[in-house]
């Protein structure tokens, strides 16, 4: 089977440099490998309270960011999850093939639910992995680029495919997760032991931050004892994080960067990192603004939804037929 790639981002907050490095920077290379379906996971965004206007603007931003990163809507399907009804329809079916015990063991559910009162935990949050599995299954995706924190969800989707196929035959395609090596986990600048995660204004570099703000955040980044610029996540998490950012943006290895900065002091090293980030993001931000102004994202989403619906509906009918539902 030809490679089919599926990836998506949830529009629940401002995108960070971590999102850029993990997804957007290498988007062209990713989608060039096969048929690609890139979606904005707006249904997933509803699992926790979110202001309607923020959800709407975040969705627009995401579409514009994808296009600014080089996505060609004629070659890849860019679409809103909510524009493809098959996501919700397949979810209604597949929730019967995953079990309460499996879902209750999901790490992300435990983390997010732990921050809420018990009577405020929605069913959607608990069943989030079911819909995520359906996102993947619908497009017969065999490659799913994800962050390390999503690996548990992909394993659950694989278990679902195995369970369903063992019962009904070879109906669903087995997905495989891919986690990039360099830059797979960008940490907060204010707390290098925590992931950069859209919720720490001081520690996160947002893709819409102005250059002066970006430089200020990087120059204020937490560093470590000593003065050597060396990659050591245990003893030098702050410097290691900055090295990771630099290497990801420059497409070089950690060892190459260590050699380059062997004689640098922390302040001079930070300046080089700041230059690398700003030089990368300025042209990206300019393209983003152009796309917002000409509203080309609207047509891109419309074309993408049409492509996505065609493929998703085929899969949905295949599943419906396999389980014995009558098709009108």
Buried (B, 14 or more C-beta within 10 A) or exposed (E): EEEBBBBBBBBBBBBBBBBBBBBBBBBEEBBEEBBBBBBBBBBBBBBBEBEEEBBEEBBBBBBBBBBBBBBEBEEBBBBBBBBBEBBEBBBEBBBEBBEEEEBEEBEBBEEBBEEEEEEEBBEBBBBBBBBBBBBBBBBBBBBBBBBEBBEBBBEBBBBBBEBBBEEBEEBBBBBEBBBBEBBBBBBBBBBBEEBBBBEBEEBBBBBEBEBEEBBEBBBEBBBBEEEBBBBEBEEBBBBBBBBBBBBBBBEBEBEEBBEBBEEBEBEEBBBBBBBBBBEBBEEBBEBBEEBBEEEBBEEBBBBBBEBBBEBBBBBBEEBBEBEEEEEE
